[in-house]
Amino acid sequence: MNKITRQMQWMLLLLGGLTLLSLDVRAQEPGKTASAYTYAEGSPTYYRNIHGPSKGGGFVYRRDPNIWVYTPEVAKRAGMPLEWASEELKGVAAAAFRLERDGAEEDCGWGGNPGACKPVVQCVLELYFDRQEHPLPWDKDALMVDIYQRGNGSSAHLPIGPTLPNEPRTRRGLSRQPFSDPQTGEELEFPLRVIAYDREIHGRYTFVRLSLGCSRGIKVQPMSLKLQANESKAGKPAKVFHEVYLPADWYARVIEVAQKHWNRDNDFYKQTWDNMNKGAQK
């Protein structure tokens, strides 16, 4: 397993020196380049160079697909747009939402038509913790880096049998969440499943990716993520080992982007339904 994914590698480049990460709360709007935002005086220019027109006059740029929120300190260190720094963000240095395809996978056969296919899409939440300010209770046996592999590669389509006895893989694949109570060893969980992490992605920082889910009908409100023991197993309220607080204005932008995805799904289902009706009328 590679230590970091391509996305993590891209982040790692941005984390050089005092730079923390690339940020854009709304997911960089089509037609709006990074130069349209404001930045702290003297801050790094990496993000502006990647996500805006090149100095040579070229106009091809890479649009940031992430919806970010970050502390004011991160904005200054990273040279990121000041418009989206938040004093309300707590327990984490930065957070990003992204709606992405789950590899090249597609679900087909909608409406009984083998050719009616739609991509498998997942909503992910990525968190960046400062290990000095936000120490997490890692399980002593947790790997330094791990990722939930099911469905993300060709191996999911090649059922050649179980792992050989001389290949211990019990800790890989995130069969258990990577946090535990330092006193009791009891497994700790965020309310969202951890699907990837890097305990030392760069310098002082830890990376954790969570499966947010693309649910509909979510109210715009602050999001609180508590790392604690499974409440269903406890006879009393579980001890909270860490809490992440994500502000409501960031979550509103997440829902705005998710709504566009839901609308596309609705259009697909409507077209599939209409095609079914046309076939029935013939």
C-alpha positions, -999 to 999 in steps of 0.1 A, spaced: 0 0 0 14 34 -9 20 57 20 -2 84 6 -27 88 -21 -23 112 -50 -45 137 -32 -23 134 -1 8 139 -22 -7 171 -37 -14 183 -1 21 173 10 37 195 -17 16 224 -3 27 217 32 63 226 26 80 250 51 53 268 71 27 263 45 -2 242 58 -26 234 29 -47 246 0 -80 261 9 -112 273 -8 -144 270 12 -169 270 -18 -149 247 -41 -134 271 -65 -162 284 -86 -160 279 -124 -148 311 -140 -134 325 -108 -97 321 -104 -77 323 -71 -66 358 -79 -101 370 -73 -97 364 -35 -78 383 -9 -47 370 10 -25 380 39 3 403 30 35 384 24 19 350 26 29 321 3 17 323 -33 16 286 -41 -22 283 -41 -26 314 -63 -1 301 -88 -18 267 -90 -54 278 -91 -51 310 -111 -37 322 -144 0 316 -149 25 344 -147 34 338 -184 -1 348 -195 -15 314 -199 -51 309 -187 -52 272 -179 -55 266 -142 -66 238 -119 -98 243 -101 -98 232 -64 -128 208 -59 -127 210 -21 -149 230 2 -126 242 29 -128 258 63 -96 266 83 -83 287 112 -71 323 106 -36 311 114 -37 285 87 -49 311 62 -19 332 68 6 304 69 -7 288 37 -14 319 17 -50 310 13 -81 332 7 -89 352 39 -126 352 31 -131 317 45 -110 317 76 -132 310 106 -128 318 143 -156 293 150 -137 263 138 -125 243 169 -106 211 175 -90 209 141 -66 231 119 -86 226 87 -115 206 72 -125 199 36 -156 184 20 -154 168 -14 -179 150 -35 -160 126 -58 -164 95 -79 -154 62 -62 -128 53 -87 -142 43 -121 -170 23 -106 -206 26 -120 -239 12 -111 -258 -1 -141 -291 -16 -150 -314 12 -138 -349 8 -150 -340 -27 -163 -317 -12 -190 -282 -27 -188 -269 5 -205 -284 29 -179 -254 36 -157 -244 62 -132 -211 68 -114 -207 56 -78 -202 89 -58 -191 94 -23 -190 124 0 -158 126 21 -147 149 49 -110 154 54 -96 167 87 -61 181 94 -51 181 130 -21 199 146 -6 172 167 7 197 192 -27 214 197 -50 184 189 -33 152 201 -55 122 192 -57 89 212 -43 65 185 -45 28 191 -10 15 200 -13 -11 172 -26 13 145 -5 15 114 12 49 106 -9 51 74 -39 31 64 -68 33 39 -101 15 35 -94 -4 2 -127 -22 -6 -141 -12 -39 -113 12 -47 -92 -9 -70 -90 -39 -94 -84 -63 -65 -121 -59 -56 -130 -76 -89 -105 -105 -86 -117 -131 -60 -86 -152 -58 -90 -163 -22 -80 -152 13 -47 -138 24 -19 -164 29 -11 -173 65 24 -158 63 9 -124 52 -5 -108 84 -30 -82 73 -54 -81 103 -47 -44 109 -50 -33 73 -82 -22 56 -94 -4 87 -114 -34 100 -111 -15 133 -111 22 138 -75 35 147 -83 51 180 -85 36 215 -89 47 251 -52 49 264 -64 34 298 -87 6 288 -78 -1 251 -115 3 242 -121 12 206 -130 49 201 -151 62 171 -161 94 154 -198 93 144 -185 90 108 -164 60 97 -127 66 92 -117 55 57 -81 68 56 -55 85 77 -19 95 79 -6 100 115 23 122 104 14 136 69 38 165 74 56 180 103 31 185 131 0 175 112 -23 145 111 -47 137 83 -80 118 88 -105 111 60 -141 103 70 -171 90 50 -196 118 54 -224 102 34 -244 120 7 -277 121 26 -306 144 17 -327 166 38 -299 177 61 -305 209 81 -280 237 79 -264 237 114 -230 235 130 -215 200 129 -200 185 161 -179 153 157 -170 136 190 -144 110 193 -156 86 220 -165 50 228 -196 35 212 -225 49 232 -246 18 227 -220 -3 246 -218 21 276 -242 22 305 -236 60 309 -225 89 287 -192 80 271 -161 101 278 -153 125 249 -116 123 240 -117 149 213 -143 171 196 -143 188 162 -167 218 157 -174 228 121 -193 261 116 -228 263 101 -218 287 72 -193 261 60 -219 233 62 -244 255 42 -219 255 14 -214 218 16 -252 213 12 -252 238 -17 -228 216 -36 -245 183 -25 -278 197 -37 -264 200 -73 -254 163 -70 -289 154 -59 -304 174 -87 -283 155 -113 -294 123 -97 -331 134 -99 -326 142 -136 -311 108 -142 -339 89 -125 -365 110 -143 -349 102 -177 -347 65 -168 -384 66 -157 -394 84 -189 -375 59 -210 -393 30 -192 -427 45 -199 -418 50 -236 -409 14 -238 -441 3 -221 -462 23 -246 -447 7 -276 
